[in-house]
Amino acid sequence: MMLSLRVVAGPDLGAAFPLPPGEPQLIGRSTESLPMTDRRISRRHAELTPDGGRWLLRDLRSRHGTRLNGELVEALVAIAPGDRIACGDTLLEVVEAESDAGARDAAHPEDDARLLAAGRSVASLSHAIKNILQALRGGADAVELALQRGDLAMARDGWPILARNLDRIHALALNMLAFAHDRPLDREPTLLPPLLAEVAELLGPAATRRRVRIVVQCDDDLPAPSIDLGAMHQAVMNLAINAIEAVAERTGQVTLFARRDPDPAWVRIGVEDDGPGLPASVRDRPFEPFISTKGQRGTGLGLAVTRRLAERHGGTLHLDPTFVGGTRLEIRLPVESADDSDLTKGPAPIGEADLGLEF
């Protein structure tokens, strides 16, 4: 029976790698490894070795470890069809090569649930896009009529509708991409005050339209966590957009903050507002996808994507239940990145204890 590895999650989703009998295979990012693009996989991450008709898996002291069916691989283990191997952001499923085309079978009934969830997601997103396009059409009609009449004041009234909904569809597109595909993170030490200042500047027009005040507060001498700047920028933007839309027009205030954590190994960034707070109906599940407090104006993707981005950085997204007079959401991030896959140690030698396992 010839086996194959099929990527069921991660940057190389859909790729398949056959395991030819008698030829050891290396999982990693070196030139002799299976061709993968996942940056969280170490250069020499794990090894698959043929052994008398079966395949054995071992971790090569990778930076993040290797998991088989959710369990950390600490010695040689045998693999079989249906097993799942996790390395970095990649999830590999072991399948029989001759049946690879039909690998989604009854062995994994959770696939049906995923397909159902995907259908609901498409329906929810289609509804959100329809609402945005209807608003864009209304704004465009108002501006077109104003241009026909040469009425600059009417055009000024119609333009904010266009601008607001262009912002909405731009944010939706970014969140859809982030929700559907976890691209590898490109981390580097990043100063947080400039990040928050840029978010505040970009959202200035949206705040001005609602006459909402944006404030940036940063502690002195903050550490520079190792983060993917684009991903964290999107995460903070999601929080800030929600806050701007939640507060009262003319009197509302949104605060972007970066603060030291009581534990010096961590830092916190987030957004707080003086709006009405989350309603009781979603307070216990604010980060579930497609759960929105904005009615027709919301997609329910922003917080779900922000939580995913925080977790991929080794951090958390937290709704502060003690905050009074509005809502405070904060991302807690490790100062030192755990994602340094270039610092991979060499493979551990196979000793007698490794070979004396029971399968």
C-alpha positions, -999 to +999 in steps of 0.1 A: +000+000+000+016+033-011+009+063+011+007+100+003+006+132+023-021+157+014-021+193+028-056+199+043-047+232+060-019+258+056-003+279+028+001+248+005-036+237+008-044+211-017-009+199-024-001+162-023+032+145-017+036+107-024+057+086-002+077+063-025+085+029-009+121+028+003+128+065+000+129+085+033+112+119+031+121+151+049+095+177+060+110+211+061+122+241+041+156+229+030+163+221-007+161+183+000+127+185+017+091+182+004+084+215-014+064+236+011+061+273+016+051+274+053+075+298+070+067+283+104+080+249+093+117+246+103+143+239+076+147+203+089+114+198+107+105+161+107+115+129+089+094+100+075+113+067+073+101+035+056+104+004+078+093-030+064+060-019+049+051+009+074+063+045+078+078+059+109+076+096+118+101+115+141+106+152+149+140+166+141+141+190+171+121+215+152+114+249+167+076+243+171+075+206+173+055+180+153+021+166+163+004+134+152-033+135+157-029+163+182-002+146+203+034+159+204+058+136+186+086+129+211+100+096+196+095+074+166+058+067+159+041+048+131+017+065+108-013+051+090-041+063+066-063+088+083-036+102+106-030+139+106+005+155+110+008+191+121+040+211+114+039+249+117+007+262+102+005+231+079-018+201+085-010+170+065-034+140+061-020+105+055-040+089+026-036+059+004-021+072-028-044+052-051-074+067-035-061+102-030-086+117-054-114+105-032-097+110+001-126+130+016-146+100+027-164+087+057-132+084+076-136+122+084-173+130+089-162+164+102-157+174+065-195+175+061-197+199+090-170+221+074-189+221+041-221+231+058-203+259+077-187+270+044-222+272+028-235+293+056-204+315+054-210+322+017-246+330+023-237+354+051-210+371+031-232+374+000-259+391+021-233+416+035-219+423+001-254+429-013-261+455+015-228+473+008-234+474-029-269+487-024-256+515-003-229+523-028-255+524-055-276+549-035-246+571-029-235+570-065-270+579-077-271+609-053-237+622-066-247+616-102-279+636-098-259+664-081-234+665-110-263+667-135-278+696-116-244+712-109-253+712-072-221+710-053-239+709-019-259+678-029-227+661-041-211+668-007-241+651+009-238+620-013-201+615-012-199+604+025-222+575+016-198+564-011-167+568+010-182+550+040-192+520+020-160+519+000-143+516+034-167+488+044-161+467+013-123+472+015-123+460+051-146+430+042-123+419+014-092+420+037-111+400+064-124+375+039-088+368+027-075+365+062-104+343+073-100+319+043-062+317+040-036+319+067-005+333+049+028+328+066+037+355+091+067+378+083+078+388+117+102+415+128+107+437+159+081+465+156+076+497+175+040+499+186+034+537+188+040+543+150+016+514+143-012+529+163-005+564+149-008+551+114-041+533+122-055+565+137-044+585+107-060+561+082-093+561+101-093+599+105-117+605+076-141+579+090-140+594+124-144+629+110-176+619+091-191+608+124-174+636+144-158+611+166-125+618+184-096+593+182-069+593+209-036+574+209-021+565+243+012+546+246+033+538+277+069+550+276+098+527+268+076+499+254+093+468+241+092+461+204+075+427+199+083+405+169+051+407+148+039+407+112+033+444+108+006+440+081-013+413+100-013+433+133-022+465+114-053+447+101-061+434+136-060+469+152-079+484+123-107+459+128-110+468+165-109+506+158-135+504+130-159+486+153-153+512+180-158+542+157-191+527+145-202+519+181-198+553+198-222+582+196-219+607+168-204+641+178-196+631+213-179+597+210-143+589+218-121+560+207-088+553+223-060+532+207-035+521+234-002+502+238+007+493+274+031+473+293+018+441+308+025+431+345+045+403+330+075+419+312+075+390+287+042+404+273+028+437+259-008+448+253-023+468+225-060+474+220-089+498+216-115+511+240-145+532+234-173+550+253-201+534+234-230+513+248-210+481+252-218+447+237-254+436+240-260+405+263-269+384+232-233+383+220-213+391+251-205+355+257-195+348+221-181+380+206-154+363+186-175+337+167-175+344+129-207+359+114-219+371+148-225+409+145-240+436+166-244+460+136-274+444+120-274+450+082-241+470+084-220+441+099-204+409+086-193+394+119-158+387+105-137+415+121-134+401+156-130+365+144-102+375+121-085+396+148-086+368+173-071+344+147-043+369+140-036+374+177-034+336+183-011+331+153+013+355+170+012+334+201-011+359+218-048+363+228-077+387+221-095+396+253-128+414+260-123+432+293-155+424+314-145+449+341-144+479+318-172+503+326-187+529+302-180+512+269-160+484+255-123+475+258-107+449+236-070+442+239-045+419+222-018+404+245+014+396+226+046+379+236+076+403+234+099+376+221+087+357+190+084+319+193+086+318+155+122+315+146+123+285+124+158+292+111+172+284+145+164+247+141+187+222+158+199+191+140+181+158+141+184+138+173+202+105+169+181+073+169+191+053+199+180+020+212+153+036+233+137+051+201+135+017+185+121-002+214+086+013+210+054-006+209+029+001+181 
